[in-house]
């Protein structure tokens, strides 16, 4: 199955239509200080690719799993696989009380390392304070390097969020070090908290090591026009599960405001590429979860409404 997925990805790279490359974009620091406003919803000039009933959103994510019918302790991934939208909450400073109070109400926790002073030890302490609190722990890392990713997954997070991905090489690095062999290059650690954190909820008949790959999520952010041009190559990499826009930075790097049809066209191009690759598509700005013509296809969102109507008084605004 893994060989078939690899060959499929290679085929996608050969078939992708090459867009004229835009002028080289600067590398982003990640998200802007506030979500891209969606007050005026443009329709753009492009017609979104129609969905094929035989190829639903995320079909390649499921096909990449060792056991697509496995019961997952990554409840956010399980919700994605069921065809639903997910929303998270953001933790950008060391605040155990806030984390433990908020986590039971959301699908996942977005621990923010790119634009904060949080470090691995801080996140480890928060996760340990209320293990398996409800929201699946995810970490936005500052960059996709082997050392950073290995530190992140050793904390026990079940997802990494990678900012400013511009090409397939970055995408492959992120996916490769987030999972164990034979599909990845993640090292076995006997010192981190991750094994003890999830072993109690591993289904009978399996182990943490055997089940971890299926429970991992690799979420990549496209924030530049270069990333848009390479969206299919990025999404097609084996082990990539979700591709989202960093909405404010995409507006910043492209020069197109959210109310501009040209901005909507960028979203449509990424949406089409991610669907073609069989992965999940989403937006950091939760305002795109409804009210936009692409909202039914937007599955992943930072912040947004809680699962049970709880109102978060400290909801973050970064994306």
WODABEL-V540476 format. One record per residue. N is the residue number from 1. RES is the residue in one letter. OMEGA is omega in degrees with one decimal (none if undefined). Layout:
# WODABEL-V540476
N,RES,OMEGA / N,RES,OMEGA
This chain:
# WODABEL-V540476
1,X,-179.1 / 2,X,179.2 / 3,X,179.6 / 4,X,178.9 / 5,X,179.6 / 6,X,179.4 / 7,X,178.2 / 8,X,179.9 / 9,X,178.6 / 10,X,179.3 / 11,X,178.8 / 12,X,-178.6 / 13,X,179.3 / 14,X,-174.5 / 15,X,-174.1 / 16,X,176.5 / 17,X,-175.4 / 18,X,176.7 / 19,X,173.2 / 20,X,-177.2 / 21,X,176.4 / 22,X,174.8 / 23,X,-174.8 / 24,X,-179.7 / 25,X,174.5 / 26,X,178.4 / 27,X,-176.4 / 28,X,172.1 / 29,X,179.1 / 30,X,-170.8 / 31,X,172.8 / 32,X,-174.3 / 33,X,-179.3 / 34,X,-179.7 / 35,X,174.3 / 36,X,-176.2 / 37,X,179.0 / 38,X,-176.6 / 39,X,174.2 / 40,X,-176.8 / 41,X,178.3 / 42,X,175.9 / 43,X,-178.6 / 44,X,-178.5 / 45,X,-176.9 / 46,X,175.4 / 47,X,-179.5 / 48,X,177.2 / 49,X,178.1 / 50,X,178.7 / 51,X,177.6 / 52,X,-177.5 / 53,X,179.6 / 54,X,179.1 / 55,X,-179.0 / 56,X,175.4 / 57,X,173.8 / 58,X,-177.2 / 59,X,-179.8 / 60,X,175.2 / 61,X,179.4 / 62,X,-179.0 / 63,X,-179.1 / 64,X,-177.7 / 65,X,175.0 / 66,X,179.1 / 67,X,-177.3 / 68,X,179.9 / 69,X,-179.2 / 70,X,172.3 / 71,X,-172.9 / 72,X,169.6 / 73,X,167.1 / 74,X,-173.9 / 75,X,176.3 / 76,X,178.1 / 77,X,178.4 / 78,X,179.6 / 79,X,175.4 / 80,X,-178.3 / 81,X,178.5 / 82,X,176.3 / 83,X,-176.3 / 84,X,172.7 / 85,X,174.4 / 86,X,-179.6 / 87,X,-178.4 / 88,X,171.2 / 89,X,-173.2 / 90,X,174.1 / 91,X,-175.1 / 92,X,173.5 / 93,X,-178.5 / 94,X,-177.3 / 95,X,-177.1 / 96,X,-179.2 / 97,X,-179.1 / 98,X,180.0 / 99,X,-177.0 / 100,X,178.8 / 101,X,-173.7 / 102,X,-170.2 / 103,X,-178.0 / 104,X,-171.9 / 105,X,-173.4 / 106,X,179.2 / 107,X,-179.3 / 108,X,174.0 / 109,X,175.2 / 110,X,173.0 / 111,X,-171.6 / 112,X,177.4 / 113,X,-176.4 / 114,X,-175.6 / 115,X,177.3 / 116,X,176.8 / 117,X,175.6 / 118,X,174.9 / 119,X,-171.6 / 120,X,-178.1 / 121,X,178.7 / 122,X,-178.3 / 123,X,178.0 / 124,X,-179.3 / 125,X,-179.9 / 126,X,179.3 / 127,X,-178.7 / 128,X,-177.5 / 129,X,177.1 / 130,X,-176.3 / 131,X,178.0 / 132,X,-173.1 / 133,X,-178.9 / 134,X,177.8 / 135,X,177.7 / 136,X,-177.5 / 137,X,176.7 / 138,X,-178.3 / 139,X,170.4 / 140,X,-178.9 / 141,X,-179.0 / 142,X,-179.3 / 143,X,-177.0 / 144,X,173.6 / 145,X,-176.8 / 146,X,-176.7 / 147,X,-179.2 / 148,X,-177.7 / 149,X,179.7 / 150,X,175.6 / 151,X,-177.0 / 152,X,-175.6 / 153,X,176.9 / 154,X,175.6 / 155,X,-176.5 / 156,X,176.5 / 157,X,-179.8 / 158,X,177.1 / 159,X,172.0 / 160,X,179.1 / 161,X,-172.8 / 162,X,-178.1 / 163,X,168.3 / 164,X,177.3 / 165,X,-174.9 / 166,X,-174.9 / 167,X,-175.6 / 168,X,-179.2 / 169,X,177.0 / 170,X,-179.8 / 171,X,-178.3 / 172,X,177.7 / 173,X,179.7 / 174,X,-177.7 / 175,X,-173.2 / 176,X,-174.0 / 177,X,178.7 / 178,X,-176.1 / 179,X,178.6 / 180,X,171.4 / 181,X,11.3 / 182,X,-177.2 / 183,X,-177.2 / 184,X,-178.0 / 185,X,178.6 / 186,X,178.2 / 187,X,173.7 / 188,X,179.3 / 189,X,177.3 / 190,X,-175.7 / 191,X,-178.3 / 192,X,-177.0 / 193,X,-168.4 / 194,X,-178.2 / 195,X,-179.6 / 196,X,-178.2 / 197,X,-172.1 / 198,X,-179.9 / 199,X,-179.5 / 200,X,-177.9 / 201,X,175.0 / 202,X,-179.3 / 203,X,178.1 / 204,X,-179.9 / 205,X,180.0 / 206,X,176.5 / 207,X,176.7 / 208,X,-177.7 / 209,X,-178.0 / 210,X,-173.0 / 211,X,-171.3 / 212,X,-176.6 / 213,X,-178.4 / 214,X,-178.2 / 215,X,-178.9 / 216,X,172.7 / 217,X,174.4 / 218,X,-176.3 / 219,X,-178.8 / 220,X,179.5 / 221,X,172.1 / 222,X,-173.5 / 223,X,-178.3 / 224,X,176.7 / 225,X,176.0 / 226,X,177.0 / 227,X,177.0 / 228,X,180.0 / 229,X,-177.6 / 230,X,-171.3 / 231,X,-179.0 / 232,X,178.2 / 233,X,179.2 / 234,X,-176.1 / 235,X,-174.2 / 236,X,-177.0 / 237,X,179.2 / 238,X,179.9 / 239,X,172.0 / 240,X,-175.8 / 241,X,-174.0 / 242,X,172.7 / 243,X,-179.5 / 244,X,171.5 / 245,X,160.9 / 246,X,-163.6 / 247,X,-179.6 / 248,X,-180.0 / 249,X,176.4 / 250,X,175.0 / 251,X,-178.9 / 252,X,-176.4 / 253,X,-179.7 / 254,X,-174.7 / 255,X,-178.8 / 256,X,176.2 / 257,X,-177.4 / 258,X,-180.0 / 259,X,-177.2 / 260,X,177.6 / 261,X,-179.7 / 262,X,175.7 / 263,X,178.1 / 264,X,177.9 / 265,X,176.5 / 266,X,177.8 / 267,X,-179.0 / 268,X,179.5 / 269,X,178.5 / 270,X,179.4 / 271,X,-178.4 / 272,X,-179.0 / 273,X,-178.6 / 274,X,177.4 / 275,X,179.8 / 276,X,179.5 / 277,X,177.6 / 278,X,-179.1 / 279,X,177.9 / 280,X,-177.8 / 281,X,178.3 / 282,X,-178.7 / 283,X,174.4 / 284,X,179.1 / 285,X,-174.9 / 286,X,178.1 / 287,X,178.2 / 288,X,177.2 / 289,X,175.7 / 290,X,176.5 / 291,X,177.4 / 292,X,-177.4 / 293,X,178.3 / 294,X,-175.0 / 295,X,179.1 / 296,X,-179.4 / 297,X,-177.9 / 298,X,-170.8 / 299,X,-173.7 / 300,X,-178.2 / 301,X,172.3 / 302,X,-178.7 / 303,X,-178.3 / 304,X,-174.5 / 305,X,176.1 / 306,X,-179.0 / 307,X,-171.7 / 308,X,179.0 / 309,X,178.3 / 310,X,-178.9 / 311,X,-178.8 / 312,X,-178.5 / 313,X,-176.4 / 314,X,-176.6 / 315,X,-179.1 / 316,X,178.8 / 317,X,179.2 / 318,X,173.3 / 319,X,none
